[in-house]
């Protein structure tokens, strides 16, 4: 995973405003495979975070593998992410 410097600024501000100290990345399963979801969270003593451009990110091993080709970036003032992982979906209309 890559978090650009512009995205880092927005994430850090969001963490501060919401009194959180990390991002949490999770996978959401659907008929078309998996998609990545992000939320703001707080670290607990039993969870180890990955540090990505100075941002603590918590995620399980499956999610770590899934986000290897994902980039958080800013476009027109909005925080977005681009996922360059190959799609495993071949049956749903939204993936064609």
Rosetta constraint file for C-alpha pairs under 8 A:
AtomPair CA 1 CA 52 HARMONIC 7.26 0.50
AtomPair CA 1 CA 67 HARMONIC 5.43 0.50
AtomPair CA 1 CA 68 HARMONIC 4.84 0.50
AtomPair CA 1 CA 69 HARMONIC 5.86 0.50
AtomPair CA 1 CA 70 HARMONIC 4.93 0.50
AtomPair CA 1 CA 71 HARMONIC 5.74 0.50
AtomPair CA 1 CA 72 HARMONIC 7.84 0.50
AtomPair CA 2 CA 52 HARMONIC 6.70 0.50
AtomPair CA 2 CA 53 HARMONIC 7.47 0.50
AtomPair CA 2 CA 69 HARMONIC 7.86 0.50
AtomPair CA 2 CA 70 HARMONIC 6.38 0.50
AtomPair CA 2 CA 71 HARMONIC 4.64 0.50
AtomPair CA 2 CA 72 HARMONIC 6.23 0.50
AtomPair CA 3 CA 7 HARMONIC 6.04 0.50
AtomPair CA 3 CA 8 HARMONIC 6.21 0.50
AtomPair CA 3 CA 52 HARMONIC 6.46 0.50
AtomPair CA 3 CA 53 HARMONIC 6.04 0.50
AtomPair CA 3 CA 71 HARMONIC 5.81 0.50
AtomPair CA 3 CA 72 HARMONIC 4.76 0.50
AtomPair CA 3 CA 73 HARMONIC 6.42 0.50
AtomPair CA 4 CA 8 HARMONIC 6.11 0.50
AtomPair CA 4 CA 53 HARMONIC 7.47 0.50
AtomPair CA 4 CA 71 HARMONIC 7.41 0.50
AtomPair CA 4 CA 72 HARMONIC 6.28 0.50
AtomPair CA 4 CA 73 HARMONIC 5.45 0.50
AtomPair CA 4 CA 74 HARMONIC 7.87 0.50
AtomPair CA 5 CA 9 HARMONIC 6.54 0.50
AtomPair CA 5 CA 53 HARMONIC 7.47 0.50
AtomPair CA 6 CA 10 HARMONIC 6.84 0.50
AtomPair CA 6 CA 73 HARMONIC 6.65 0.50
AtomPair CA 6 CA 74 HARMONIC 6.07 0.50
AtomPair CA 7 CA 11 HARMONIC 6.12 0.50
AtomPair CA 7 CA 72 HARMONIC 6.18 0.50
AtomPair CA 7 CA 73 HARMONIC 4.93 0.50
AtomPair CA 7 CA 74 HARMONIC 5.45 0.50
AtomPair CA 7 CA 79 HARMONIC 6.26 0.50
AtomPair CA 8 CA 12 HARMONIC 5.97 0.50
AtomPair CA 8 CA 53 HARMONIC 7.10 0.50
AtomPair CA 8 CA 54 HARMONIC 7.98 0.50
AtomPair CA 8 CA 55 HARMONIC 7.20 0.50
AtomPair CA 9 CA 13 HARMONIC 6.25 0.50
AtomPair CA 10 CA 14 HARMONIC 6.19 0.50
AtomPair CA 10 CA 79 HARMONIC 7.19 0.50
AtomPair CA 11 CA 15 HARMONIC 6.13 0.50
AtomPair CA 12 CA 16 HARMONIC 6.19 0.50
AtomPair CA 12 CA 55 HARMONIC 7.59 0.50
AtomPair CA 13 CA 17 HARMONIC 6.13 0.50
AtomPair CA 14 CA 18 HARMONIC 6.06 0.50
AtomPair CA 15 CA 19 HARMONIC 5.82 0.50
AtomPair CA 15 CA 20 HARMONIC 4.70 0.50
AtomPair CA 15 CA 21 HARMONIC 5.78 0.50
AtomPair CA 15 CA 22 HARMONIC 6.92 0.50
AtomPair CA 15 CA 40 HARMONIC 6.69 0.50
AtomPair CA 16 CA 20 HARMONIC 6.31 0.50
AtomPair CA 16 CA 21 HARMONIC 7.53 0.50
AtomPair CA 18 CA 40 HARMONIC 7.92 0.50
AtomPair CA 20 CA 40 HARMONIC 6.24 0.50
AtomPair CA 20 CA 41 HARMONIC 5.41 0.50
AtomPair CA 20 CA 42 HARMONIC 5.13 0.50
AtomPair CA 21 CA 40 HARMONIC 7.62 0.50
AtomPair CA 21 CA 41 HARMONIC 6.37 0.50
AtomPair CA 21 CA 42 HARMONIC 5.10 0.50
AtomPair CA 21 CA 43 HARMONIC 6.55 0.50
AtomPair CA 21 CA 56 HARMONIC 7.34 0.50
AtomPair CA 22 CA 40 HARMONIC 6.07 0.50
AtomPair CA 22 CA 41 HARMONIC 5.36 0.50
AtomPair CA 22 CA 42 HARMONIC 5.73 0.50
AtomPair CA 22 CA 43 HARMONIC 6.52 0.50
AtomPair CA 22 CA 55 HARMONIC 6.59 0.50
AtomPair CA 22 CA 56 HARMONIC 4.88 0.50
AtomPair CA 22 CA 57 HARMONIC 5.56 0.50
AtomPair CA 22 CA 58 HARMONIC 7.11 0.50
AtomPair CA 23 CA 38 HARMONIC 6.65 0.50
AtomPair CA 23 CA 39 HARMONIC 5.80 0.50
AtomPair CA 23 CA 40 HARMONIC 4.76 0.50
AtomPair CA 23 CA 41 HARMONIC 5.74 0.50
AtomPair CA 23 CA 55 HARMONIC 7.45 0.50
AtomPair CA 23 CA 56 HARMONIC 6.35 0.50
AtomPair CA 23 CA 57 HARMONIC 4.70 0.50
AtomPair CA 23 CA 58 HARMONIC 6.32 0.50
AtomPair CA 24 CA 38 HARMONIC 5.58 0.50
AtomPair CA 24 CA 39 HARMONIC 5.21 0.50
AtomPair CA 24 CA 40 HARMONIC 5.96 0.50
AtomPair CA 24 CA 41 HARMONIC 6.01 0.50
AtomPair CA 24 CA 57 HARMONIC 5.59 0.50
AtomPair CA 24 CA 58 HARMONIC 4.84 0.50
AtomPair CA 24 CA 59 HARMONIC 6.07 0.50
AtomPair CA 25 CA 36 HARMONIC 6.77 0.50
AtomPair CA 25 CA 37 HARMONIC 5.73 0.50
AtomPair CA 25 CA 38 HARMONIC 4.68 0.50
AtomPair CA 25 CA 39 HARMONIC 6.71 0.50
AtomPair CA 25 CA 57 HARMONIC 6.94 0.50
AtomPair CA 25 CA 58 HARMONIC 6.27 0.50
AtomPair CA 25 CA 59 HARMONIC 5.23 0.50
AtomPair CA 25 CA 63 HARMONIC 6.96 0.50
AtomPair CA 26 CA 36 HARMONIC 5.83 0.50
AtomPair CA 26 CA 37 HARMONIC 5.30 0.50
AtomPair CA 26 CA 38 HARMONIC 6.48 0.50
AtomPair CA 26 CA 59 HARMONIC 6.27 0.50
AtomPair CA 26 CA 60 HARMONIC 7.62 0.50
AtomPair CA 26 CA 63 HARMONIC 6.11 0.50
AtomPair CA 27 CA 34 HARMONIC 6.04 0.50
AtomPair CA 27 CA 35 HARMONIC 5.62 0.50
AtomPair CA 27 CA 36 HARMONIC 4.76 0.50
AtomPair CA 27 CA 37 HARMONIC 6.06 0.50
AtomPair CA 27 CA 63 HARMONIC 6.17 0.50
AtomPair CA 28 CA 34 HARMONIC 5.41 0.50
AtomPair CA 28 CA 35 HARMONIC 5.24 0.50
AtomPair CA 28 CA 36 HARMONIC 6.21 0.50
AtomPair CA 28 CA 37 HARMONIC 6.82 0.50
AtomPair CA 29 CA 33 HARMONIC 5.73 0.50
AtomPair CA 29 CA 34 HARMONIC 4.42 0.50
AtomPair CA 29 CA 35 HARMONIC 6.54 0.50
AtomPair CA 30 CA 34 HARMONIC 6.04 0.50
AtomPair CA 30 CA 35 HARMONIC 7.91 0.50
AtomPair CA 31 CA 92 HARMONIC 7.72 0.50
AtomPair CA 32 CA 88 HARMONIC 7.24 0.50
AtomPair CA 32 CA 89 HARMONIC 4.95 0.50
AtomPair CA 32 CA 90 HARMONIC 7.71 0.50
AtomPair CA 32 CA 91 HARMONIC 7.36 0.50
AtomPair CA 32 CA 92 HARMONIC 6.48 0.50
AtomPair CA 32 CA 95 HARMONIC 7.78 0.50
AtomPair CA 33 CA 87 HARMONIC 7.84 0.50
AtomPair CA 33 CA 88 HARMONIC 6.39 0.50
AtomPair CA 33 CA 89 HARMONIC 6.27 0.50
AtomPair CA 36 CA 63 HARMONIC 7.86 0.50
AtomPair CA 36 CA 66 HARMONIC 7.94 0.50
AtomPair CA 36 CA 67 HARMONIC 7.57 0.50
AtomPair CA 43 CA 47 HARMONIC 6.62 0.50
AtomPair CA 43 CA 49 HARMONIC 7.79 0.50
AtomPair CA 43 CA 58 HARMONIC 7.91 0.50
AtomPair CA 47 CA 58 HARMONIC 7.43 0.50
AtomPair CA 48 CA 58 HARMONIC 6.81 0.50
AtomPair CA 49 CA 56 HARMONIC 5.41 0.50
AtomPair CA 49 CA 57 HARMONIC 5.19 0.50
AtomPair CA 49 CA 58 HARMONIC 4.63 0.50
AtomPair CA 49 CA 59 HARMONIC 7.40 0.50
AtomPair CA 50 CA 56 HARMONIC 5.62 0.50
AtomPair CA 50 CA 57 HARMONIC 5.14 0.50
AtomPair CA 50 CA 58 HARMONIC 6.25 0.50
AtomPair CA 50 CA 59 HARMONIC 7.99 0.50
AtomPair CA 51 CA 55 HARMONIC 5.35 0.50
AtomPair CA 51 CA 56 HARMONIC 4.54 0.50
AtomPair CA 51 CA 57 HARMONIC 6.10 0.50
AtomPair CA 52 CA 56 HARMONIC 6.39 0.50
AtomPair CA 52 CA 57 HARMONIC 6.92 0.50
AtomPair CA 59 CA 63 HARMONIC 5.84 0.50
AtomPair CA 59 CA 64 HARMONIC 6.32 0.50
AtomPair CA 60 CA 64 HARMONIC 6.28 0.50
AtomPair CA 61 CA 65 HARMONIC 6.48 0.50
AtomPair CA 62 CA 66 HARMONIC 6.35 0.50
AtomPair CA 63 CA 67 HARMONIC 6.14 0.50
AtomPair CA 64 CA 68 HARMONIC 6.49 0.50
AtomPair CA 66 CA 85 HARMONIC 7.30 0.50
AtomPair CA 67 CA 83 HARMONIC 7.52 0.50
AtomPair CA 67 CA 85 HARMONIC 7.74 0.50
AtomPair CA 68 CA 85 HARMONIC 7.85 0.50
AtomPair CA 69 CA 83 HARMONIC 6.09 0.50
AtomPair CA 69 CA 84 HARMONIC 5.30 0.50
AtomPair CA 69 CA 85 HARMONIC 5.64 0.50
AtomPair CA 70 CA 81 HARMONIC 6.77 0.50
AtomPair CA 70 CA 82 HARMONIC 5.63 0.50
AtomPair CA 70 CA 83 HARMONIC 4.38 0.50
AtomPair CA 70 CA 84 HARMONIC 6.05 0.50
AtomPair CA 70 CA 85 HARMONIC 7.28 0.50
AtomPair CA 71 CA 81 HARMONIC 5.37 0.50
AtomPair CA 71 CA 82 HARMONIC 5.23 0.50
AtomPair CA 71 CA 83 HARMONIC 6.55 0.50
AtomPair CA 72 CA 79 HARMONIC 7.00 0.50
AtomPair CA 72 CA 80 HARMONIC 5.76 0.50
AtomPair CA 72 CA 81 HARMONIC 4.27 0.50
AtomPair CA 72 CA 82 HARMONIC 6.59 0.50
AtomPair CA 73 CA 79 HARMONIC 5.86 0.50
AtomPair CA 73 CA 80 HARMONIC 5.46 0.50
AtomPair CA 73 CA 81 HARMONIC 5.89 0.50
AtomPair CA 73 CA 82 HARMONIC 7.80 0.50
AtomPair CA 74 CA 78 HARMONIC 5.32 0.50
AtomPair CA 74 CA 79 HARMONIC 4.66 0.50
AtomPair CA 74 CA 80 HARMONIC 5.89 0.50
AtomPair CA 75 CA 79 HARMONIC 6.72 0.50
AtomPair CA 75 CA 80 HARMONIC 7.06 0.50
AtomPair CA 89 CA 95 HARMONIC 6.50 0.50
AtomPair CA 90 CA 95 HARMONIC 6.96 0.50
AtomPair CA 90 CA 96 HARMONIC 7.09 0.50
AtomPair CA 91 CA 95 HARMONIC 7.73 0.50
AtomPair CA 92 CA 96 HARMONIC 6.96 0.50
